[in-house]
Amino acid sequence: MLDFDAIRQILIRNADHLQDHCLYNNMVRYGKNYTIKLWLKDISCGLSIFEVILNRIKSYLKNIIIWTLLIGLMRYIKLSIRAVMHSQGGKSLVWISCVVQVGSSVFYSYLFS
């Protein structure tokens, strides 16, 4: 499991080096007349990596949750259709199973081609 505090501490330890590097670049670029705004921007230079990692983890979690809900919804719909078909008789259940198998075959042949 990811420990966000440990990641943040590592990034904060490395932020001093990144801040010095960013401040040095701005001092060379603008001379010694850099403003407070540039200095504050440079402080966030080292911490922006944490935001990128956090946003990436959030997007991965969002994708996992959406896919889980989507697959659960599809299974619920299939189960509902099968329950209705089973109550109407056995032949319709066989036909719906054939259609599901053909659909899966077409999808996987397209996926792996």
C-alpha positions in Angstrom: 0.0 0.0 0.0 1.2 3.5 -0.8 2.2 5.6 2.1 1.5 9.2 1.1 3.3 10.7 4.0 6.5 8.8 3.1 6.2 10.0 -0.5 5.7 13.6 0.7 8.7 13.5 3.0 10.9 12.2 0.2 9.7 14.9 -2.1 10.1 17.6 0.5 13.7 16.4 1.2 14.4 16.6 -2.5 12.6 19.9 -2.8 15.5 21.9 -1.3 17.7 20.8 -4.1 15.0 21.6 -6.7 14.3 25.0 -5.1 17.9 26.0 -5.1 18.2 24.9 -8.8 15.1 26.9 -9.7 16.2 30.0 -7.8 19.7 29.8 -9.3 18.1 29.7 -12.8 15.9 32.7 -12.1 18.8 34.6 -10.6 20.9 34.0 -13.7 18.0 34.8 -16.0 16.8 38.0 -14.2 19.8 39.1 -12.2 19.3 39.6 -8.5 16.1 41.6 -9.2 13.7 38.7 -8.9 10.3 39.4 -7.2 8.5 37.6 -4.4 6.2 36.1 -7.0 9.0 34.3 -8.7 10.4 33.2 -5.4 7.0 31.7 -4.4 6.7 30.1 -7.7 10.1 28.5 -7.2 9.2 27.1 -3.8 6.3 25.2 -5.5 8.7 23.9 -8.1 9.9 21.1 -5.9 6.5 20.1 -4.6 4.8 19.9 -7.9 6.0 16.4 -8.4 3.8 15.3 -5.4 0.8 16.8 -7.0 1.5 15.0 -10.3 1.8 11.7 -8.5 -1.3 12.3 -6.4 -3.3 13.2 -9.6 -2.1 10.1 -11.3 -3.1 7.9 -8.4 -6.5 9.6 -8.3 -7.1 9.0 -12.0 -6.1 5.3 -11.6 -8.5 4.9 -8.7 -11.3 6.7 -10.7 -10.7 4.3 -13.6 -10.8 1.3 -11.3 -14.0 2.4 -9.7 -15.7 3.2 -13.0 -14.7 -0.1 -14.5 -15.9 -2.0 -11.5 -19.3 -0.2 -11.5 -19.6 -0.8 -15.3 -18.8 -4.5 -15.1 -21.2 -4.9 -12.1 -24.0 -3.1 -14.1 -23.4 -5.3 -17.1 -23.6 -8.5 -15.0 -26.8 -7.2 -13.4 -28.4 -6.6 -16.8 -27.3 -10.0 -18.1 -28.7 -11.7 -15.0 -32.0 -9.8 -15.3 -32.3 -10.8 -18.9 -31.5 -14.4 -18.1 -34.1 -14.4 -15.3 -36.8 -13.1 -17.6 -35.9 -15.6 -20.3 -35.8 -18.5 -17.9 -39.3 -17.7 -16.6 -40.6 -17.7 -20.2 -39.1 -21.1 -21.1 -35.9 -22.9 -21.8 -35.5 -22.2 -25.5 -35.2 -18.4 -25.1 -32.5 -18.9 -22.5 -30.5 -21.1 -24.9 -30.8 -18.5 -27.6 -29.8 -15.6 -25.3 -26.7 -17.7 -24.2 -25.8 -18.3 -27.9 -26.0 -14.5 -28.6 -23.8 -13.7 -25.6 -21.2 -16.3 -26.7 -21.2 -14.9 -30.3 -20.8 -11.4 -29.0 -17.9 -12.4 -26.7 -16.2 -14.2 -29.6 -16.6 -11.2 -31.9 -15.3 -8.8 -29.2 -12.2 -11.0 -28.4 -11.4 -11.6 -32.1 -11.5 -7.8 -32.6 -9.5 -7.2 -29.4 -6.7 -9.7 -30.2 -6.4 -9.1 -34.0 
